[in-house]
Amino acid sequence: MRALSRVGVVDVGSNSVRLVVFDGAARSPAYFYNEKIMCALGAGLPETGKLNPRGRARALAAIRRFQLLARDMDILPLTAVATAAVRDAEDGPEFCAEVLQQTGLELFVIDGQEEARLTSQGVLLGWPTANGLVCDIGGSSMELAEVAEGQVGRCITSELGPLKLSNIKGGKRGLKKHIDAALEEMFRQIPVQKQRLFLVGGSWRAIARRTGISASRMTLVPTACEVLKRLIRKFKPREIAVSSYGIREGMLYEQMPQTLRDRDPLIEACRHAEDKDARWPGFGSKLYKFISPLFKGANADRKRLIRAACLLHDVTWRAHPDYRAEVCFDNATRANLGGLRHRERVFLGLALLHRYKSTPGSSRFEPLIGLLSEREVRDAQTVGKAMRFGAMLTLDSVHDQAELRYFPKKKQLHLRLSDKATGLFGEVAEARFQSLANTLGAEVEIKKLRRKG
């Protein structure tokens, strides 16, 4: 599953300097270490043409610390990039030389198009089927790129970063006019409307978060809001997604072989969780094969979620029994799982909750469950109860010991049991099977399993 050991990435941006250590180049990476320093390296750059002196000193100190941490974690060499502030500043080359001299770390100063490409690859890391526009806002620039069918298309850059816009003359009217002119030029180069818009960058995430924004970030948010409002007006996206994946994840994606890129990030993350935390790693795939006959009519997206649920069905066994179901739900809705929409997270969480409980119980889940249709709620309940039964029946290859057959039109649920499974079909297993049948509204039939040949 993992092609590389831990990978360390340093991102020297206009507003922040960050070290991220990924726990191997997995298709859905775990964040082993993450540290950010808000240096405001690009503050005052439009007026002076140079990096902010105080920010420069703080950035250098941060990079020095990151290099020492990386040495302690045995992840050298680090991969480091610098973006708009360093590439635009007169003293950018001098800063890079100073970093190299004091830390031994070479900063790769990338242009705007490369920044857009790497950021878009970060989006593809988490959402391989992404189609639309990726918009990355930093302190000194804003990039736009097309993504479709796992590939990055046209990439462009602009000077619409909040720090860069701080010196625009003419007050609010002048600022709005300047933003509109820049967006018009971007639209001329990528004339795409009514696509999904993927927003990347700390300022976009702060707007989406609404609360708990740091004071240093808050100074940029009003200008970022103005840019976003006018961006939406110009490109008219049909849907907006805020991505936590960006340039740093794109740098990781860059190092992956194509065979790893082609894997599903959700399934890979669930497999890793099962290998690490489940009592019987590998049982999830067997469980999925066993319950699959119940969902023959499901589309590929639904089957993908069912498969993910089966892989995760046992990873929270260490939680206290009174709270295990709730922990399952929280893990699915809050864990670092790529390639999921909000409602898909809720479906996955609800299925796992029903793997341990017959009813949701806690009212705190109701607002999230409200994202699902009645049919989706019922399907999640069916998945959960099917897992609950299959996991109880046997710890062996359940699909070899028993077989489910479901006839939705006849409302019949048949269970075929091997000799061994017949002995395992005790009172608790029988009760769980009946509960599954009740959820399906089906009559049950239980017979001995007869293998062909």
HELIX and SHEET records of a PDB file:
HELIX    1   1 LEU A   45  THR A   48  1                                   4    
HELIX    2   2 PRO A   53  MET A   73  1                                  21    
HELIX    3   3 ALA A   84  ASP A   88  1                                   5    
HELIX    4   4 GLY A   92  THR A  103  1                                  12    
HELIX    5   5 GLY A  112  GLY A  126  1                                  15    
HELIX    6   6 LYS A  164  ASN A  167  5                                   4    
HELIX    7   7 GLY A  171  GLN A  189  1                                  19    
HELIX    8   8 GLY A  202  ARG A  209  1                                   8    
HELIX    9   9 ALA A  215  MET A  218  1                                   4    
HELIX   10  10 VAL A  221  PHE A  235  1                                  15    
HELIX   11  11 ILE A  247  GLU A  254  1                                   8    
HELIX   12  12 GLN A  258  ARG A  261  1                                   4    
HELIX   13  13 PRO A  265  ASP A  277  1                                  13    
HELIX   14  14 PHE A  283  ILE A  291  1                                   9    
HELIX   15  15 SER A  292  PHE A  295  5                                   4    
HELIX   16  16 ALA A  300  LEU A  312  1                                  13    
HELIX   17  17 ARG A  324  ARG A  334  1                                  11    
HELIX   18  18 HIS A  342  TYR A  356  1                                  15    
HELIX   19  19 SER A  363  PHE A  365  5                                   3    
HELIX   20  20 GLU A  366  ILE A  369  1                                   4    
HELIX   21  21 GLU A  374  LEU A  393  1                                  20    
HELIX   22  22 VAL A  398  GLN A  401  1                                   4    
HELIX   23  23 ASP A  419  LEU A  424  1                                   6    
HELIX   24  24 GLU A  427  LEU A  440  1                                  14    
SHEET    1   A 5 TYR A  31  ILE A  37  0                                        
SHEET    2   A 5 VAL A  17  PHE A  22 -1                                        
SHEET    3   A 5 VAL A   7  VAL A  12 -1                                        
SHEET    4   A 5 THR A  79  ALA A  82  1                                        
SHEET    5   A 5 PHE A 108  VAL A 109  1                                        
SHEET    1   B 5 GLN A 151  SER A 158  0                                        
SHEET    2   B 5 MET A 142  ALA A 148 -1                                        
SHEET    3   B 5 GLY A 132  ILE A 137 -1                                        
SHEET    4   B 5 ARG A 196  VAL A 200  1                                        
SHEET    5   B 5 GLU A 239  SER A 243  1                                        
SHEET    1   C 3 ALA A 402  PHE A 407  0                                        
SHEET    2   C 3 GLN A 412  LEU A 417 -1                                        
SHEET    3   C 3 GLU A 443  LYS A 448  1                                        
END                                                                             
